[in-house]
Amino acid sequence: MKFKDIINSLKTYIFFGIVYIGFLAILAGLGYRGRWRPMGDLNPYFVAFGIVLIIPLLYWIIKTKLTDRAAKAENEKRIEKLKKDGQKIEIDLNKVKVNSSSWQEQIITDNTRYAGLNEVVGRGDRNLKLVNRTLNQISFKKTIKGRTITYRESIEMDTDNLKIHFALKKKTILYIDPDDRKNMYLDLEFLK
């Protein structure tokens, strides 16, 4: 593990530790004394201290949401520009190679206190569920004006369903930016 990764992990732990202390300070300031004890008096200083410690979490959540929205909007603009100005090439979906990989993944279905009891009595398998996952890598090569273009994309979908969609649609459009050959978009909106 690199030194930089260790520092980043340490920063993350410190950040979430501070946020946790902020939540505890708010609970203490509101008078929470435990499950079986009556509520105490309000302490506005503890509440204010807790809110100050939680503000970085709120900032991080808002920043992440705004960054994700901006990236999504930028990608949509890129696709619209490619559809409008890009070179359109018809792709025969019957000639597209589909390489599939499938695996099973365990997912936790129950994480309540009863899940802990299941673990204690040796029936932890009741808390898990096996889910089948399939990832398809589609690829094709197309020669245009003496240049060969290779396209690859990963699609998480059942292989049989993917092939049925391809057989029904038969053809789709590949949009290529005339200025940047690496900027491509394959219209697979019929899969949604």
N, C-alpha and C positions, 0 to 999 in steps of 0.2 A: 504494500500500500504506500502510495506516495505521501510525502510530508504535507503537500497541499490538500490532499483528500482528508488527511487526519485533521487538519485545521478546520476545513469546511464542516466535517462531522462534529467537531467540538463546538463550532459556532451554532450549529443546528440544535445540539443538546442544550446549550446555554440559553438559546432563544426560547425553546419550549419550556425549559425550567423556569425562566422568568415569567412566562405566561401562566404557568401552573401556580406559581407563588401569587400572581395577581388574582387568580380565581379564588385561592384560599383567603387572601386578604379581603376580597369582597364578601365572601361568606362570613368571615369573622366580623367584619364591620356591620353586616346586616343582623348579627346576633345569633348566628347558627352555632350551637354548642354540641351538636351530636344528635343522633337519632332519637334517643330516649330522654333527652333533657329539654326543658322549655326554652323558647327563644329568649335571648338576652336583649340588652338595650342596643340601639343603633349607635354605631361609632362612625361618624361621617369621615374622619381622618383615614380610617382603614379602607373605607369604600373608595375614597378619592385616590389613595395610594394604589389600590387594586386596579382601578380604572386606568391610571397612568401606566401601570405595567402591562395592561392588555392592549393599549393603543397600538404598539408595534404589530401585534397580530392582526388587528383590523386593517392597518395600513398594508400589510403583506397580502391579506385576502383581497382587498380592493385592487391593489396593484396587479396581482396575478389575474384577476378577472378582466381588468382593462387590457392587459397585455394579450390575453387569449382572444378577446374580442377583436383587438386591432389586427392580430395575425390572421384571424379568420376572415375579417373584412378585406385585408390585403390580398389574401389568396383568392377570394371571390372576385376582386377587381382584376387580378391577373388572369383568371379563367375567362372572365367576360371580355377582356382585351384580346386574349388569344382567339376566342370565338369570333370576335369582330374583325381583327386585323391579321390573324394567323393564316398560314397556309393549311388548307384542308385536304387531308388524305383519307381516302376510304380504306378501311381495314376489314378484311374478310375474317369474321370471328371463327370460322371453321378451321382456319390455318393457324390460329393462335395456340401456342403450346401451354398446357396447364400442368405444372408440377405441384403435387399436393403433399402435405405432411400433416399427419393427424397424431394426436396424443390425448391422453386423459389427464385431467387436472383435478385435484381435490380442492373443494371449496367448503369453507366453514359455513354451515347453515344455522347453527345454534350457538350463540355466545352469551346466553343468559346464565343465571346461577345454576340452573338445572344442567347445563352443559358441564359444569364443574363436578356435579354429582355423578353424571355419566362417566366422567374420567375416573372418579374415585372408585366406582364399582367395576371398572374395567370395560365399560361399554362406550369408550370415546368415539367409536366408529359411528355412533348415532348422531354425532355432531357434524359429520362430514358427508359430503355428497360428491360422487364422481361425475365430472362433466366432460363430454367429448368436445375437443377443439380441433378445428381444421384451418390451415392456412394454405392458400393457393398462390403460387407465384406464376403469373401469366407473363409470357414473353413472346416477342416476334421481331423479325428483321424485315425491313422494307427498304428497297433501293429507290431513291428519288434523285433524278438528275445526276446519276453516277456516284452518289454518296449513299452509303448504307447506314440506316438509322436503326439502332437497337433500342427497344422499349421493354422495360420490366416494371411490374407493379405487383404488390401483395394485396390479396383480398381475403378477408376472414369470412368465409361462407362455406357451406357444405358443397363438396365437389360436384355431386350430382346435380344439385340445384343450379350451380354456376354453369355447368355444361348445358342444362336445359334452357337457361336464359340465353346463352350464346346461340344455341340452335334455333330458338324462336326469333331472336333479333337478326341474326345472320350477318349484318354489317353495322359498323359504327364509324365514327370520324375521329381521326387523330389530328389535333391542331398543333402546329409547330410555329414558333416565333421565327420570322425570317431573319432577324438580327442575331438571335441567340438560339442555335440548334439544340441546346440542352434544355431549353424551356419548352416543354411539351405538355399536352393534356389530352388524355384519351377519354372520350365521352362514354362513361359507364354509369350514367345516371339511371339507366333502365334497371339496374340491379337494386335500386333502393325501393 
